[in-house]
Amino acid sequence: MRFIIIALFLVGTLVYGQRSDFEDIDFTKADSIAAYYSGASLKNLPVLTHNLTADLPTDVERFRAIYTWVGTNIENDYNSYIKTRKKRKKLSKNQEALTAWNNSFTPKVFENLLKYKKTACTGYAYLIRELASLADINCKIINGYGRTATLILDENSIPNHSWNTVELNGKWYLCDPTWSAGRIVIEEDGPRFESGYFDGYFLAEPELFIRTHYPLEISASLLENPPTLDDFIEGPVVYKEAFSAGIFPIEPKKMHAEIVKTESISFHLTSIQPVDTENLVLVLNTGGSSKDLQPKITQNGNNYIVQHIFDKSGRYDVHIKVDDTIMATYVVRVKRK
């Protein structure tokens, strides 16, 4: 019996910042201030920034108040996103024209944001940068590719997303205010924004962030050895819940695997926090049917080798589920001998 190893590794020591750098910081006060000023106007950004940050002692708390306020007060404008995507696609083969359009379009996005409190990803990133700058915090807009289970990319895809990096205590950190704010629900009568602040993208782990965010300027990944764009596009699907749990794949680089029936496939899973192995299961979807199974698990600290033998041929969506929540998905094609 041959063994094919599919490994999921947690990053080791990173050069750039991680949220764990601030594990001794209590963000309760910052979040309370953001909640207190819920609904505040965007017409005077210096006043808003002062109100959000003046009573907080550290830059990370000040940035937290800004980030939480934006994530709970700004609506995602999906129609604006679609218009932006179409324009970028039209100009995708003319980088000079695309850059010029991006530079001219951003102020228009910001103008509409100030007026209606609605925007697409560029507006979220722009507002975070402006408020942070007013608080004397160095923050940048990062443009690139966002990838989810519903945002499918290929080699012809154009940049479709924007997020931020922020400098705190001399280190750079990653965050995505757009995806923190909620989600777009596609219904029969059109798209609808469903608000719901999600904290997992605040000062996210760079090794996890790169699974769903690929910057045009690769240095903005904050990684010493980032993957290629092809690796990013072909990688497994990683869900936002993995950001909260600190569970994410690094190997294999490709989502699609191929094995022969009766072979064992192993997933090497690593997490920041210990995982109850009774709550670590594989979900196999094939031919319209789905089943949960308790695989063979070998544990070494926070590392888990999860093994399964396929006794039937076919195409399987293999979901890694922890505590009733799917973290990542692979596709396994099982051939006959």
C-alpha positions as CSV (number, residue, x, y, z in Angstrom):
1,M,0.0,0.0,0.0
2,R,1.4,3.3,-1.1
3,F,1.0,6.5,1.1
4,I,0.4,9.9,-0.4
5,I,1.0,12.6,2.1
6,I,-0.9,15.8,2.0
7,A,0.5,18.2,4.6
8,L,-0.9,21.3,6.2
9,F,1.8,23.2,8.2
10,L,1.6,26.2,10.4
11,V,4.3,28.8,9.8
12,G,7.4,28.8,12.1
13,T,9.1,32.1,13.0
14,L,8.0,35.0,10.9
15,V,10.0,38.1,10.1
16,Y,7.0,40.4,10.2
17,G,4.3,40.9,12.8
18,Q,1.5,38.6,13.9
19,R,-1.5,39.3,16.1
20,S,0.0,37.2,18.8
21,D,2.5,40.1,19.3
22,F,-0.4,41.8,21.1
23,E,-1.9,38.9,23.1
24,D,-1.4,41.0,26.3
25,I,-3.5,43.8,24.9
26,D,-7.2,44.0,25.9
27,F,-9.2,45.5,23.0
28,T,-12.4,45.9,25.0
29,K,-12.0,49.7,25.5
30,A,-11.2,50.2,21.8
31,D,-14.2,48.2,20.7
32,S,-16.4,50.0,23.2
33,I,-15.3,53.4,21.8
34,A,-16.0,52.2,18.3
35,A,-19.5,51.0,19.3
36,Y,-20.2,54.3,21.2
37,Y,-19.5,56.3,17.9
38,S,-21.6,53.9,15.8
39,G,-23.3,55.9,13.1
40,A,-21.0,58.9,13.3
41,S,-20.6,61.0,10.2
42,L,-17.7,60.7,7.8
43,K,-18.0,64.4,6.8
44,N,-15.2,65.4,9.2
45,L,-12.6,62.6,9.4
46,P,-10.2,64.4,11.8
47,V,-13.0,64.7,14.3
48,L,-14.0,61.1,13.9
49,T,-10.4,60.0,14.2
50,H,-10.0,62.1,17.4
51,N,-13.1,60.6,18.9
52,L,-12.1,57.1,18.2
53,T,-8.4,57.3,19.3
54,A,-7.9,60.2,21.8
55,D,-8.5,58.1,24.9
56,L,-6.4,55.1,23.9
57,P,-2.8,54.7,25.0
58,T,-1.2,52.6,22.2
59,D,-1.1,52.6,18.4
60,V,-2.5,49.1,18.2
61,E,-5.5,50.1,20.3
62,R,-6.0,53.2,18.3
63,F,-5.9,51.3,15.1
64,R,-8.2,48.7,16.5
65,A,-10.9,51.3,17.3
66,I,-10.5,52.6,13.7
67,Y,-10.7,49.2,12.2
68,T,-13.7,48.0,14.2
69,W,-15.6,51.2,13.5
70,V,-15.1,50.8,9.8
71,G,-16.0,47.2,9.9
72,T,-19.3,47.9,11.7
73,N,-20.4,51.1,10.0
74,I,-19.6,50.8,6.3
75,E,-21.8,48.8,3.9
76,N,-20.2,46.7,1.1
77,D,-21.5,48.0,-2.3
78,Y,-21.5,45.0,-4.5
79,N,-22.7,46.8,-7.6
80,S,-19.8,49.2,-7.4
81,Y,-17.5,46.2,-7.1
82,I,-18.9,44.7,-10.3
83,K,-18.5,48.0,-12.2
84,T,-15.0,48.3,-11.0
85,R,-14.1,44.8,-12.0
86,K,-15.5,45.3,-15.5
87,K,-13.5,48.4,-16.0
88,R,-10.3,46.8,-14.8
89,K,-10.8,43.8,-17.0
90,K,-11.3,46.2,-20.0
91,L,-7.9,47.9,-19.2
92,S,-6.1,44.8,-18.0
93,K,-3.8,44.6,-21.1
94,N,-2.8,48.2,-20.8
95,Q,-1.0,48.6,-17.4
96,E,-0.3,52.3,-17.8
97,A,-4.0,53.0,-18.6
98,L,-5.1,50.8,-15.7
99,T,-2.8,52.5,-13.2
100,A,-4.0,55.9,-14.4
101,W,-7.7,54.9,-14.1
102,N,-7.1,53.4,-10.6
103,N,-5.5,56.7,-9.5
104,S,-8.4,58.8,-10.9
105,F,-11.1,56.4,-9.7
106,T,-10.0,56.1,-6.0
107,P,-11.0,59.7,-5.1
108,K,-14.4,59.1,-6.7
109,V,-14.9,56.0,-4.7
110,F,-13.9,57.9,-1.5
111,E,-16.4,60.7,-2.4
112,N,-19.3,58.3,-2.7
113,L,-18.1,56.6,0.5
114,L,-18.2,59.8,2.5
115,K,-21.7,60.6,1.1
116,Y,-23.4,57.2,1.4
117,K,-21.3,55.1,3.7
118,K,-21.2,52.4,1.0
119,T,-18.2,51.2,-0.9
120,A,-16.3,48.3,-2.4
121,C,-13.0,47.0,-1.2
122,T,-10.9,49.9,-2.5
123,G,-13.1,52.3,-0.5
124,Y,-12.7,50.3,2.7
125,A,-8.9,50.2,2.3
126,Y,-8.8,53.9,1.5
127,L,-10.8,54.8,4.5
128,I,-8.7,52.7,6.8
129,R,-5.6,54.4,5.4
130,E,-7.0,57.9,5.8
131,L,-8.2,57.4,9.4
132,A,-4.9,55.7,10.4
133,S,-2.9,58.6,8.8
134,L,-4.9,61.1,10.8
135,A,-4.0,59.1,13.9
136,D,-0.3,59.3,12.9
137,I,-0.2,55.5,12.1
138,N,1.6,54.4,8.9
139,C,-0.9,52.4,6.8
140,K,-0.9,51.4,3.1
141,I,-3.4,50.2,0.5
142,I,-2.5,46.9,-1.0
143,N,-4.0,45.8,-4.4
144,G,-4.1,42.2,-5.6
145,Y,-6.1,39.1,-5.8
146,G,-8.7,37.8,-3.4
147,R,-9.7,34.1,-3.5
148,T,-12.6,32.3,-1.8
149,A,-14.7,29.3,-2.6
150,T,-16.9,31.6,-4.7
151,L,-14.1,33.8,-6.1
152,I,-12.5,31.5,-8.6
153,L,-9.3,32.6,-10.3
154,D,-7.3,31.4,-13.3
155,E,-4.2,32.6,-15.2
156,N,-6.3,35.2,-17.0
157,S,-7.8,36.7,-13.9
158,I,-7.3,40.4,-13.1
159,P,-6.7,42.0,-9.7
160,N,-10.0,42.0,-7.9
161,H,-9.4,43.1,-4.3
162,S,-7.7,45.6,-2.0
163,W,-6.7,45.5,1.7
164,N,-4.2,47.1,4.1
165,T,-0.9,46.8,5.7
166,V,-0.2,48.8,8.9
167,E,3.0,49.5,10.8
168,L,2.8,49.1,14.6
169,N,5.8,49.1,16.9
170,G,8.1,49.0,13.9
171,K,6.5,45.9,12.4
172,W,4.1,45.5,9.5
173,Y,0.8,43.7,9.9
174,L,-2.0,42.6,7.5
175,C,-5.7,43.2,7.7
176,D,-8.8,43.2,5.4
177,P,-11.5,45.6,6.4
178,T,-13.8,44.6,3.5
179,W,-14.0,41.0,4.4
180,S,-14.2,41.9,8.1
181,A,-17.4,43.9,7.6
182,G,-19.7,41.1,6.5
183,R,-20.6,39.2,3.3
184,I,-22.5,39.6,0.1
185,V,-25.5,37.3,-0.3
186,I,-26.7,36.6,-3.8
187,E,-30.5,36.3,-4.0
188,E,-33.0,36.0,-6.8
189,D,-33.7,39.7,-6.7
190,G,-30.1,40.7,-6.6
191,P,-27.1,40.9,-4.2
192,R,-27.6,41.9,-0.6
193,F,-25.0,43.0,1.9
194,E,-25.2,41.1,5.2
195,S,-23.4,42.9,7.9
196,G,-21.5,41.0,10.6
197,Y,-18.1,41.9,11.9
198,F,-15.5,39.1,11.6
199,D,-12.3,39.5,13.6
200,G,-10.2,36.9,11.9
201,Y,-8.8,39.4,9.3
202,F,-7.5,41.8,11.9
203,L,-3.7,41.6,12.1
204,A,-3.9,38.2,10.4
205,E,-1.1,35.7,10.2
206,P,0.9,36.3,7.0
207,E,1.2,32.6,6.2
208,L,-2.5,32.2,6.4
209,F,-3.4,35.5,4.7
210,I,-1.4,34.5,1.6
211,R,-3.8,31.6,1.1
212,T,-6.7,34.0,0.3
213,H,-4.8,37.3,-0.6
214,Y,-2.1,37.6,-3.2
215,P,-0.6,41.2,-3.6
216,L,0.5,42.7,-6.9
217,E,3.7,43.7,-5.1
218,I,4.8,40.4,-3.5
219,S,6.8,42.1,-0.8
220,A,3.4,43.2,0.7
221,S,2.8,39.5,1.5
222,L,5.2,40.1,4.5
223,L,6.8,36.7,3.8
224,E,10.4,35.8,3.2
225,N,9.5,33.0,0.8
226,P,6.0,33.7,-0.7
227,P,4.3,31.3,-3.1
228,T,4.0,32.1,-6.8
229,L,0.8,33.4,-8.2
230,D,0.2,30.0,-9.9
231,D,0.6,28.3,-6.5
232,F,-1.9,30.7,-5.0
233,I,-4.5,30.1,-7.8
234,E,-4.1,26.4,-7.7
235,G,-4.0,26.0,-3.9
236,P,-6.7,24.5,-1.7
237,V,-9.7,26.6,-0.7
238,V,-9.2,28.1,2.8
239,Y,-12.3,29.4,4.6
240,K,-12.5,32.5,6.8
241,E,-13.1,30.3,9.9
242,A,-9.5,29.1,9.6
243,F,-8.4,32.6,10.4
244,S,-10.2,32.4,13.8
245,A,-8.9,28.9,14.5
246,G,-5.4,29.4,13.3
247,I,-5.5,26.3,11.0
248,F,-4.3,26.5,7.4
249,P,-2.7,24.6,4.6
250,I,0.8,25.1,3.2
251,E,1.4,21.8,1.4
252,P,0.5,20.5,-1.0
253,K,0.4,23.6,-3.2
254,K,-2.4,22.3,-5.4
255,M,-5.9,21.7,-4.3
256,H,-6.4,18.8,-6.7
257,A,-4.8,15.4,-5.8
258,E,-5.0,12.1,-7.6
259,I,-4.6,8.7,-6.1
260,V,-5.4,5.0,-6.8
261,K,-8.1,3.1,-4.9
262,T,-7.0,1.6,-1.6
263,E,-4.2,4.1,-1.2
264,S,-4.1,6.1,2.0
265,I,-4.1,9.8,1.9
266,S,-2.8,11.8,4.9
267,F,-3.4,15.3,5.9
268,H,-0.8,16.9,8.2
269,L,-2.7,19.5,10.1
270,T,-1.2,22.1,12.5
271,S,-3.0,24.6,14.7
272,I,-2.1,27.4,17.0
273,Q,-4.4,26.1,19.8
274,P,-4.8,22.4,20.7
275,V,-7.5,20.6,18.8
276,D,-9.8,18.0,20.3
277,T,-9.3,15.1,18.0
278,E,-12.8,13.9,18.6
279,N,-14.0,17.1,16.8
280,L,-11.6,16.7,13.9
281,V,-13.3,15.0,11.0
282,L,-13.2,14.7,7.3
283,V,-16.3,15.4,5.2
284,L,-16.5,13.6,1.9
285,N,-18.8,14.8,-0.8
286,T,-19.3,12.8,-4.0
287,G,-22.2,12.3,-6.4
288,G,-24.5,14.5,-4.4
289,S,-24.0,12.6,-1.2
290,S,-22.0,13.7,1.9
291,K,-20.8,11.9,4.9
292,D,-18.6,12.7,7.9
293,L,-16.0,10.2,9.0
294,Q,-13.7,9.9,11.9
295,P,-10.2,9.3,10.3
296,K,-7.2,7.8,11.9
297,I,-5.4,10.6,13.7
298,T,-1.8,10.7,15.0
299,Q,-1.1,13.7,17.3
300,N,2.3,15.3,18.2
301,G,1.7,18.5,20.1
302,N,-0.3,20.8,17.9
303,N,0.5,18.7,14.8
304,Y,-2.1,16.1,13.6
305,I,-1.7,13.5,10.9
306,V,-5.1,12.6,9.6
307,Q,-5.3,9.5,7.4
308,H,-8.0,8.0,5.2
309,I,-8.2,5.1,2.8
310,F,-10.5,5.4,-0.2
311,D,-12.1,2.1,-1.1
312,K,-14.1,3.4,-4.0
313,S,-13.1,5.3,-7.1
314,G,-14.6,8.6,-8.0
315,R,-14.1,12.4,-7.4
316,Y,-14.3,13.6,-3.8
317,D,-14.5,17.0,-2.3
318,V,-12.6,16.5,0.9
319,H,-13.4,19.0,3.6
320,I,-11.3,19.3,6.8
321,K,-13.7,20.1,9.6
322,V,-12.8,21.1,13.2
323,D,-15.5,21.8,15.8
324,D,-18.3,21.5,13.2
325,T,-16.7,24.1,11.0
326,I,-15.0,23.5,7.7
327,M,-11.5,25.0,7.5
328,A,-10.2,23.9,4.1
329,T,-11.1,21.9,1.0
330,Y,-9.2,19.6,-1.3
331,V,-10.5,17.7,-4.4
332,V,-9.3,14.1,-4.6
333,R,-9.7,12.0,-7.7
334,V,-9.6,8.3,-6.9
335,K,-8.8,6.0,-9.8
336,R,-9.3,2.3,-10.2
337,K,-6.1,0.2,-10.0
